[in-house]
């Protein structure tokens, strides 16, 4: 979501949180992977608790990704940092997303 202060509250110190400031979750998967399918349900649950942008990438479409991640999918990356491989863990993803959100909020103030 996009949060906006009312016009009367706008000042140089107001923070306007734009969708582009949300953490980016990249889900590396491959077709026919049962663990990957299960991971999608976990990510949907996480999405109800923490907001983020998401991208799904099929490793078989990229030779470099296939070489690196084919045997360890599903993989969750947050802001390009690997958080989970092989087994999607809700708690680890939530912690990483909250940390990423906190870091991004800190950057807005500096």
C-alpha positions in Angstrom: 0.0 0.0 0.0 1.0 3.6 -0.4 0.7 5.7 2.7 0.2 9.5 2.3 0.0 12.2 4.8 -2.8 14.7 4.4 -1.9 17.9 2.6 -1.9 20.0 5.8 0.7 17.7 7.3 3.2 17.7 4.5 6.6 19.1 5.4 10.2 18.3 4.6 10.2 15.9 7.5 7.1 13.9 6.5 7.7 10.4 5.4 5.7 9.1 2.4 6.1 5.4 2.1 5.9 4.3 -1.5 5.5 0.7 -2.8 9.0 0.9 -4.2 10.3 1.2 -0.6 9.0 -2.2 0.3 11.4 -5.1 0.6 11.6 -7.2 -2.5 11.1 -10.9 -2.1 12.4 -13.1 -5.0 11.1 -16.6 -5.1 13.3 -19.0 -7.1 11.4 -22.1 -8.1 11.2 -24.7 -10.9 8.2 -26.4 -12.5 7.2 -29.7 -11.0 8.8 -29.0 -7.6 6.5 -30.1 -4.7 8.5 -28.2 -2.1 8.2 -25.1 -4.3 4.4 -25.5 -4.5 4.2 -25.8 -0.7 6.4 -22.8 -0.3 3.9 -20.6 -2.1 1.3 -21.3 0.6 3.8 -20.2 3.3 4.6 -17.0 1.3 0.9 -16.2 1.0 0.6 -16.5 4.8 3.7 -14.3 5.3 2.1 -11.7 3.0 -0.8 -11.3 5.4 1.6 -10.3 8.1 4.3 -8.2 6.3 4.0 -6.3 3.1 6.6 -6.8 0.3 6.9 -6.8 -3.4 7.4 -10.2 -5.0 8.9 -11.7 -8.1 8.8 -15.4 -9.1 11.8 -16.7 -11.1 11.9 -20.1 -12.7 15.5 -21.3 -12.5 15.3 -23.4 -15.6 14.9 -20.3 -17.7 18.3 -19.0 -16.7 21.4 -21.1 -17.1 23.3 -19.4 -14.3 20.4 -19.6 -11.8 19.9 -23.3 -12.8 23.5 -24.1 -12.2 23.5 -22.4 -8.8 20.0 -23.2 -7.4 18.4 -26.1 -9.3 19.1 -28.6 -6.5 18.2 -26.2 -3.7 14.9 -24.7 -4.8 12.8 -23.3 -3.5 14.9 -20.3 -2.6 13.7 -17.1 -1.0 15.8 -14.0 -1.5 15.0 -10.7 0.2 16.6 -7.6 -1.4 18.9 -10.1 -3.2 20.1 -11.8 0.0 19.4 -15.6 0.3 17.2 -16.2 3.3 16.0 -19.8 2.8 17.0 -22.6 0.5 15.3 -26.0 0.1 12.9 -25.6 3.0 10.8 -22.4 3.3 10.7 -21.3 6.9 8.0 -18.8 7.7 9.7 -17.5 10.8 13.0 -16.8 9.0 11.3 -15.0 6.2 9.2 -12.9 8.6 12.4 -11.9 10.5 14.3 -11.0 7.4 11.4 -9.0 6.0 11.0 -7.1 9.2 14.7 -6.4 9.4 14.7 -5.3 5.7 11.7 -3.0 6.3 13.4 -1.5 9.4 16.6 -0.8 7.5 14.7 0.7 4.6 12.8 3.0 7.0 16.1 4.1 8.6 17.5 5.0 5.2 14.5 7.3 4.6 15.5 9.4 7.5 19.1 9.8 6.5 
